[in-house]
C-alpha cells in the first residue's frame, strides 16, 4: 500500500513496483486505516509531508496490523532529521527523496524479507517451547537441530546489517552491535542431558532477547550458543544499558541456572568521530574481542569501549579596553 497525497509521486512509486507486487494507493490517513483494517498489506509506504502525516498513520496501522512493515518517506529537507524521526516512529525503514527505483525496491524487499524471517523465528520458538514441555524418556535421545538460520537467510541478515552500517555513515546516525554468548552451555547441562534441552534453551534465550529489543533491532543466531544483536540509531551509552539488561535477563533463565552469560559491545557514532572508518566486519571483530574480555573476567557481565569524554565547555572570553 502506498499512502501518498501527491499523484505524480504515487504513480512513480506504483511504476517502480509494477510487476513485483500488487499496489494500492490511498491519499488520506482515514482511508488508509480503513483499508488496512479490511485487508492488511504486507508493506506500507507512507509519506511524511505537510499534506500527509505518515508518522501519525504508523501507530494506527501497527495497532490494526502488527505484521505490516512500515516505510516512511521524507522530503530532501529532512535528510538530517529523518533517521531519528523514523526511529521514534518505530518503523522498519525510511527513505529520503528524491526516490530512485533501485532504492525503493531494495527497501521494500528488505523489510519483506525481515518480516518473513521474523515469522520463521516465531515458529521455531513455538516449536521448541512445545518440545521443552515434553519429558525425556530414559534411554531415548531426541535429535533436534539447533535454532539457527539457513545459509541464504544468514547471508541476507549480514547483507542487511552491512547496508545499515553504510546508511549510518551517510545519514550520520550511530549504530551498535552486541555479541551474546551462553558460556559453556554443554558443560552446564551435562553429557546426560537430552539434545532437545540444549536447543530449547537456545530458543528461550532468543525469545528473551526479542523482548528487550525494538522493532527496528535485529537479533540472529550467530554461532554455537551465540547471538548477534544489531541496534541501529543507538549510541554506545544506550547500547550498554541494553547489554546490562541482556545479561540480567538471560542469567535468570530457569533452564540455564548453572551457566554464565557474556556480552561484547561494539559501536560506531559519526557524531563523536566523523572520520572514523567503520565496516560491519570491523564491528563484529570489535564485539568478539570485547566478548572475550567479558568471558575472561568470569562471565555474567558485558564488556564495552569506554564512553567518550564529554566535550569541554569553552570559557567565555571577555575583552576590555
C-alpha positions, 0 to 999 in steps of 0.5 A: 500500500502506498499512502501518498497525497501527491499523484505524480509521486504515487504513480512513480512509486506504483511504476517502480513496483509494477510487476513485483507486487500488487499496489494500492494507493490511498491519499488520506490517513482515514482511508488508509486505516480503513483499508488496512483494517479490511485487508492488511498489506504486507508493506506500507509506504507512507509519506511524511509531508505537510499534506500527509502525516505518515508518522501519525498513520504508523501507530494506527496501522501497527495497532490494526496490523502488527505484521505490516512493515512500515516505510516512511518517506521524507522530503530532501529537507529532512535528510538530517532529521529523518533517521531519528524521526523514523526511529521514534516512529518505530518503523522498519525503514525510511527513505529520503527523496528524491526516490530512485527505483533501485532504492525503493525496491531494495527497501521494500524487499528488505523489510519483506524479507525481515518480516518473513524471517521474523515469522520463521523465528516465531515458529521455531520458538513455538516449536521448541517451547512445545518440545521443552514441555515434553519429558525425556524418556530414559534411554531415548535421545531426541535429535533436534537441530539447533535454532539457527538460520539457513545459509541464504537467510544468514547471508541476507541478515549480514547483507542487511546489517552491512547496508545499515552500517553504510546508511549510518555513515551517510545519514550520520546516525550511530549504530551498535552491535552486541555479541551474546554468548551462553558460556559453556552451555554443554558443560552446564547441562551435562553429557546426560542431558537430552539434545532437545534441552540444549536447543530449547534453551537456545530458543528461550534465550532468543525469545528473551532477547526479542523482548528487550529489543525494538522493532527496528533491532535485529537479533540472529543466531550467530554461532554455537550458543551465540547471538548477534544483536544489531541496534541501529540509531543507538549510541554506545551509552544506550547500547550498554544499558541494553547489554546490562539488561541482556545479561540480567535477563538471560542469567535468570533463565530457569533452564540455564541456572548453572551457566554464565552469560557474556556480552561484547559491545561494539559501536560506531557514532559519526557524531563523536568521530566523523572520520572514523572508518567503520565496516560491519566486519570491523564491528563484529571483530570489535564485539568478539574481542570485547566478548572475550574480555567479558568471558575472561573476567568470569562471565555474567557481565558485558564488556564495552569501549569506554564512553567518550569524554564529554566535550569541554565547555569553552570559557567565555572570553571577555575583552576590555579596553 
